[in-house]
């Protein structure tokens, strides 16, 4: 596990996924058979690695990735490093004959992202990309509604994502400073359009075209050493997507917004038969028969209590951590050859949409999304 000393690598992949899988006794694949991961933590900071070992209960660590790759006991290479370092790590892993699982964006360009997929494919190695939001309870509830034809014909999807990331002058920032430096592969378009690609493709329909406007609303921030720096990357993105079937999707992604909605991410889906609003965990629905009939009249107090016309989708399933669910699927894919469609080619699609979003912003126009 390379790069697990970072926020995402530590919390989601090590503690809430791999360490949790070990604690539960592995991944059950039969009456008498479980898959038990045996991780080695790889990073550049010995002190951070030692603390992580104590925190997670993992025994093995090293600062030498080549040494870990050379050990035949290790058969999977996981990469949660910063994006710019990922391609080199994956190339080394492929050369060492390891199966590859990695965070997104999988590379800094579509060309390199596709190259990594082709390298794995040519070497006969299994590969996957993290697409965690597909297993969020809120999105799973949305998928169940679609499967049961709750919406009828889906007309539009409106996504609102983000929160206020403090600049660091008085209150410390809650995201790393590299996120706001283009030269360090930062920017919300590169980060979030990768997510919106797999969410839209897998839940609502393939993305056909994109129109995107980025912005750097906060020009200066404070880094981890307390020094001011110029923010060279976008901290907000306002994008519209055209999907197959005529569905229109709009996503606002921002680290410069204050939240007055149900969750840090909400998806509002409108259809001919009904609508739904899903957060990370909860989902609220309004059927055609429960839809009020408002009349525009700003001269009187609004008589309709709009929030009261929505019903909460009940808890019909038990949901596990989204990252952990996908880890278990990937482990089954490697060990038992079970299907895993979220390969590095799917990861390249996310990088492609981010690149096209940046292209749209620069040219100030709609851009088509070609097949890879």
C-alpha positions in Angstrom: 0.0 0.0 0.0 1.9 3.0 -1.3 1.0 6.5 -0.2 -1.2 5.5 2.8 0.2 8.3 5.0 -2.0 10.8 3.1 -5.5 11.7 4.5 -7.5 9.5 2.1 -5.0 6.6 2.2 -5.0 6.5 6.0 -8.6 6.9 6.8 -10.5 5.3 3.9 -8.2 2.7 2.5 -6.1 1.6 5.5 -8.2 2.1 8.6 -11.8 1.8 7.3 -11.0 -0.8 4.5 -8.0 -3.1 4.9 -7.7 -2.9 8.7 -11.4 -3.4 9.0 -11.4 -6.4 6.6 -8.6 -8.0 8.7 -10.5 -7.2 11.9 -13.7 -8.9 10.6 -11.8 -12.0 9.7 -11.2 -11.5 6.0 -13.5 -11.5 3.0 -15.7 -14.6 3.0 -15.8 -16.3 -0.4 -17.2 -19.7 0.7 -18.3 -21.8 3.7 -14.7 -22.7 4.5 -12.8 -20.0 2.7 -11.8 -16.4 3.3 -9.4 -13.9 1.6 -7.1 -12.4 4.2 -5.1 -9.3 3.1 -1.6 -9.1 4.5 -0.5 -5.4 3.8 2.9 -3.7 3.9 2.7 0.0 4.3 5.0 2.1 2.0 5.8 5.8 2.3 8.6 8.3 2.5 8.3 9.2 6.2 9.4 6.6 8.7 7.8 8.3 11.6 4.4 8.5 9.9 4.6 4.9 8.9 5.4 3.8 12.4 2.5 5.7 13.8 0.2 4.1 11.1 1.4 0.6 12.1 0.5 1.3 15.7 -2.9 2.8 14.7 -3.9 0.0 12.3 -2.2 -3.0 13.8 -0.3 -3.7 10.5 3.1 -5.1 11.3 5.0 -4.4 8.0 6.3 -1.2 6.6 9.1 0.1 4.4 10.3 3.3 2.7 11.7 1.3 -0.2 8.9 0.6 -2.7 11.3 -1.4 -4.9 12.0 -3.7 -2.1 8.3 -4.3 -1.5 7.7 -4.9 -5.2 10.5 -7.4 -5.4 8.9 -9.5 -2.6 6.9 -12.3 -4.3 4.7 -12.5 -1.2 3.1 -9.1 -2.3 0.8 -9.7 -5.3 -1.2 -6.5 -5.3 0.2 -2.9 -5.7 -2.1 -0.2 -4.3 -1.3 3.5 -5.0 -2.8 6.4 -3.1 0.1 8.8 -3.8 -0.4 12.3 -5.3 -1.5 12.1 -8.9 1.9 13.1 -10.4 3.7 10.1 -8.7 1.1 7.5 -9.7 2.2 6.6 -13.2 5.8 5.8 -12.1 4.6 3.6 -9.3 2.1 1.7 -11.5 4.8 1.2 -14.2 7.1 -0.3 -11.6 4.4 -2.6 -10.3 3.5 -3.9 -13.7 7.2 -4.6 -14.4 7.3 -6.5 -11.1 4.2 -8.5 -12.2 1.8 -7.1 -9.6 -1.9 -6.6 -9.9 -2.8 -2.9 -9.7 -5.4 -1.0 -7.7 -5.2 2.8 -7.4 -6.9 6.0 -6.5 -8.2 8.4 -9.0 -7.2 10.4 -11.0 -5.1 7.5 -12.3 -2.7 9.9 -14.2 -2.1 13.5 -15.1 -3.3 13.0 -18.7 -5.7 10.7 -20.6 -2.8 9.5 -22.7 -0.8 8.3 -19.7 -4.0 6.9 -18.0 -4.7 4.8 -21.1 -1.0 3.7 -21.3 -1.2 2.3 -17.7 -4.3 0.3 -18.6 -2.7 -1.1 -21.8 0.4 -2.0 -19.8 -1.6 -4.0 -17.3 -3.7 -5.6 -20.1 -0.6 -6.6 -22.1 1.0 -8.1 -19.0 -2.2 -10.0 -18.1 -2.5 -8.3 -14.8 -5.8 -7.4 -13.0 -6.3 -3.8 -12.5 -8.8 -1.4 -10.9 -9.6 2.2 -10.0 -11.3 3.5 -6.9 -14.9 4.6 -7.7 -16.1 4.8 -4.2 -19.3 6.9 -4.6 -21.0 4.1 -6.5 -21.4 2.3 -3.1 -22.6 5.3 -1.1 -25.9 4.5 0.6 -27.6 7.5 -1.0 -26.5 6.6 -4.5 -27.5 2.9 -4.0 -31.0 4.0 -3.0 -31.1 6.1 -6.1 -30.1 3.1 -8.2 -32.9 1.0 -6.6 -35.4 3.7 -7.5 -34.2 3.7 -11.1 -34.4 -0.1 -11.2 -38.0 0.1 -10.0 -38.9 2.8 -12.6 -39.8 5.3 -9.9 -38.7 8.3 -12.0 -40.3 7.3 -15.3 -38.2 9.1 -17.9 -35.3 10.8 -16.2 -35.1 14.5 -17.3 -32.3 16.0 -15.3 -29.7 15.6 -12.5 -28.5 18.4 -10.4 -25.4 17.8 -8.2 -24.2 20.1 -5.5 -20.9 19.3 -4.0 -18.5 21.1 -1.6 -18.0 23.1 1.5 -15.8 26.0 2.7 -12.1 25.1 2.9 -10.5 27.5 5.3 -7.7 29.6 3.8 -5.4 29.1 6.8 -4.9 32.7 7.9 -6.7 32.2 11.3 -8.3 28.7 11.1 -6.2 25.9 9.6 -7.2 24.5 6.2 -8.8 21.1 6.2 -7.4 20.1 2.8 -3.7 19.8 1.8 -2.2 22.9 0.1 -1.2 21.0 -3.1 -4.9 20.8 -4.0 -4.7 24.6 -4.8 -1.5 24.5 -6.9 -1.8 23.6 -10.6 1.9 22.8 -10.7 1.3 20.1 -8.1 -1.6 18.6 -10.2 -4.2 20.3 -7.9 -7.6 21.8 -8.9 -11.2 20.8 -8.3 -11.9 20.1 -12.0 -9.2 17.4 -12.1 -10.3 16.1 -8.8 -14.1 16.0 -9.1 -14.9 15.5 -12.8 -13.3 12.1 -12.5 -16.0 11.3 -9.8 -18.8 12.8 -11.8 -17.8 10.7 -14.9 -18.2 7.3 -13.2 -21.3 8.4 -11.3 -23.1 9.7 -14.4 -21.9 6.8 -16.7 -22.9 4.1 -14.2 -26.1 5.5 -12.8 -27.7 7.9 -15.3 -26.2 7.4 -18.7 -23.0 7.9 -20.7 -21.6 11.4 -20.9 -21.8 12.7 -24.4 -20.6 16.3 -24.0 -19.5 18.8 -21.4 -19.5 22.6 -20.8 -17.4 23.7 -17.8 -16.4 27.0 -16.2 -13.7 27.0 -13.6 -12.7 29.7 -11.1 -10.0 30.4 -8.6 -12.1 32.4 -6.1 -9.5 32.5 -3.3 -6.2 33.8 -4.7 -4.0 33.2 -1.7 -3.9 30.5 1.0 -1.6 29.4 3.8 0.3 26.1 3.5 1.2 23.5 6.1 4.3 25.4 7.2 2.3 28.6 7.8 3.5 30.4 4.7 1.3 32.1 2.2 1.2 30.9 -1.3 -0.6 31.9 -4.6 -3.5 29.6 -5.4 -2.8 28.6 -9.1 -5.5 25.9 -9.4 -9.3 26.2 -9.6 -11.2 25.9 -6.4 -14.7 25.8 -8.0 -16.2 24.3 -11.1 -19.6 24.9 -12.7 -20.3 22.1 -15.3 -23.2 20.9 -17.4 -23.2 17.5 -19.0 -25.3 16.1 -21.8 -26.0 12.4 -21.3 -27.3 9.6 -23.5 -31.1 9.6 -23.7 -31.4 13.4 -23.5 -30.7 13.7 -19.7 -29.1 17.0 -18.7 -26.8 17.0 -15.6 -25.5 20.1 -13.9 -22.8 19.8 -11.2 -21.5 22.6 -9.0 -18.3 21.6 -7.3 -16.8 24.1 -4.8 -14.3 24.5 -1.9 -15.6 28.0 -1.5 -19.3 27.5 -0.6 -21.1 27.3 2.8 -23.4 24.3 3.1 -27.2 24.8 3.4 -28.4 21.5 2.0 -28.8 18.0 3.4 -25.2 16.9 2.9 -21.8 17.7 1.5 -23.0 16.1 -1.8 -26.6 16.1 -2.9 -28.0 14.8 -6.2 -31.5 16.1 -7.2 -33.0 13.8 -9.8 -36.2 14.9 -11.7 -38.3 12.5 -13.8 -41.7 12.4 -15.4 -43.2 10.2 -12.6 -41.2 11.5 -9.6 -38.2 13.2 -8.1 -35.5 12.3 -5.5 -32.8 14.1 -3.6 -30.0 11.9 -2.4 -27.1 12.8 0.0 -24.2 10.5 1.0 -26.5 8.3 3.1 -30.2 9.5 2.9 -32.6 9.8 0.0 -35.9 11.7 -0.1 -38.6 11.1 -2.8 -41.6 12.9 -4.1 -44.0 11.0 -6.4 -46.1 12.6 -9.1 -49.2 12.1 -7.0 -47.6 14.0 -4.1 -46.4 16.9 -6.2 -47.8 20.2 -5.1 -49.2 22.8 -7.5 -47.5 26.1 -6.7 -48.6 29.5 -8.0 -46.2 32.4 -8.3 -47.2 35.2 -6.0 -44.4 37.0 -4.1 -46.9 39.4 -2.4 -48.0 36.7 0.1 -46.2 34.3 2.4 -45.6 31.0 0.6 -48.5 28.7 1.7 -46.8 25.5 0.6 -44.3 23.9 3.0 -42.2 22.3 0.2 -40.0 20.2 2.4 -43.1 18.5 4.0 -44.0 16.9 0.6 -41.0 14.6 0.6 -40.8 11.1 2.0 -37.6 9.5 3.3 -36.6 6.2 1.7 -36.5 3.6 4.5 -33.5 1.6 5.4 -34.0 -1.6 3.5 -30.4 -2.8 3.4 -27.3 -2.7 5.6 -24.6 -0.5 4.0 -20.8 -0.9 4.6 -18.1 1.7 4.0 -18.1 2.4 0.3 -14.3 2.1 -0.1 -14.3 -1.2 1.9 -17.0 -2.6 -0.3 -15.0 -2.0 -3.5 -11.8 -3.3 -1.8 -13.6 -6.6 -1.1 -14.8 -6.8 -4.7 -11.2 -6.2 -6.0 -9.8 -8.8 -3.6 -12.4 -11.3 -4.9 -11.5 -10.3 -8.5 -7.8 -11.0 -7.9 -8.2 -14.2 -5.9 -11.4 -15.8 -7.3 -11.5 -14.1 -10.7 -14.9 -12.6 -10.0 -16.0 -9.8 -12.3 -14.7 -6.2 -11.7 -15.6 -3.8 -14.4 -14.0 -0.7 -12.8 -10.6 -1.2 -14.4 -7.9 1.4 -15.4 -9.7 2.1 -18.6 -12.7 3.3 -16.6 -10.2 5.4 -14.7 -8.9 6.9 -17.9 -12.5 8.0 -18.8 -12.5 10.1 -15.6 -9.2 11.7 -16.6 -10.5 12.3 -20.0 -13.6 14.2 -18.8 -11.4 16.3 -16.5 -9.2 17.2 -19.4 -12.2 18.1 -21.6 -13.6 20.2 -18.8 -10.4 22.2 -18.6 -10.5 22.4 -22.4 -14.1 23.7 -22.4 -13.2 26.3 -19.8 -10.2 27.5 -21.8 -12.2 27.7 -25.1 -15.5 28.8 -23.4 -17.5 26.3 -25.4 -19.2 22.8 -25.4 -16.8 19.9 -26.0 -17.9 16.4 -27.2 -16.7 13.4 -25.2 -15.4 10.8 -27.7 -15.1 7.1 -27.0 -11.7 6.1 -25.7 
